């Protein structure tokens, strides 16, 4: 039988907005209510998984309120987006 492997996640960032952890090619992001993320950043595969909470997601002129769990697939190549946490949120994205 193969043994189960357990690894700690590396803390990438911890500040007043929340915290970001990395593992393999992913980022696990915790954001506090009222904070904004994603300004000018790109997600390599254009997908964001909102695991928990409620967020306002903006891509270009399009704005949608999303409740987790949900998968958001950005439509544009540059997927320039803004995420406003309406509650404390947790999301997963591919690392750039």
N, C-alpha and C positions, 0 to 999 in steps of 0.2 A: 504493500500500500504506500502510495506517495504521501508525504507529510504535508499538512496544510502550512502555507507560508503567510505570515503576517508582517506587514511593514508599516512603519510610521510614515505619516505624510509630512512633507517638508513645508514649514511655514515660509511663505514668500513675502507676505506683507501683513502688517497688523497696525491699524490706525483708527482714527475717529469714525471712519466709514464702516469698518468691519475688518474681516481678515480673509486672506487668500492662502490656500494650501495647494501644493502640487503633488501629483503622483503620475508616473509614466508620462503620457502626453496630455494630461488633463489638468484643469484648474477647478478646484472646488471653492466657491466664493460665498461668503456670508456677508450680507450687507444690512445695515441698520435702517429702520424706517426713516424715510425722508432723504436718504442719500442718493446720489446719482453716480452711475457707472457707465463705462463704455464710450465716453466721449473721445472720438478719434481712434478708437481701437478696432482691430479687425479680428474676426474669429475665422481661423483657417478653413473650416468646413461649412461655415455659414449657419451652424446650428447651436442653439443654446437650450439647455434643459433646465427649466424652472422647477426645482424639486419641491419647494415649499414657499408659501406666502403669496402676496399679491403685488404686481408690478405694472407700471405704465411703460410700455415698450414703444419707442419711436424709431422709425427707419424712414429717413427723408421726411416727407410731409405726412406719412401714415402714422397714426398713434392708436394703440390698442391697450386696453386693460386686460391683463392675463392673470388667472389664478393657477397656482401650481397644484398638482403636477401637470406640466404641459411642455411640449417641444415647440420651440419657435424656430422656423426656418426663414432666414432673411432672403429677400428676393434679389437684391442687387449684388453684383460682383464684389464691390468693396464692403458690403454689409455694414456700412457706417451706421451705428446705432447708439441710442441712449436708453438706459434703464433707470427708471426712478422707482425706488422701493416704497410702495404704499404701506407695507407692513415690513417687519423684519423678513428678509428673504434668503434663500439658499439656492444657488444655481451651479451647474456644471457646464464647462465648455472645453473644447479642444485648445491646447496651448499653441501659441504662435511662435 
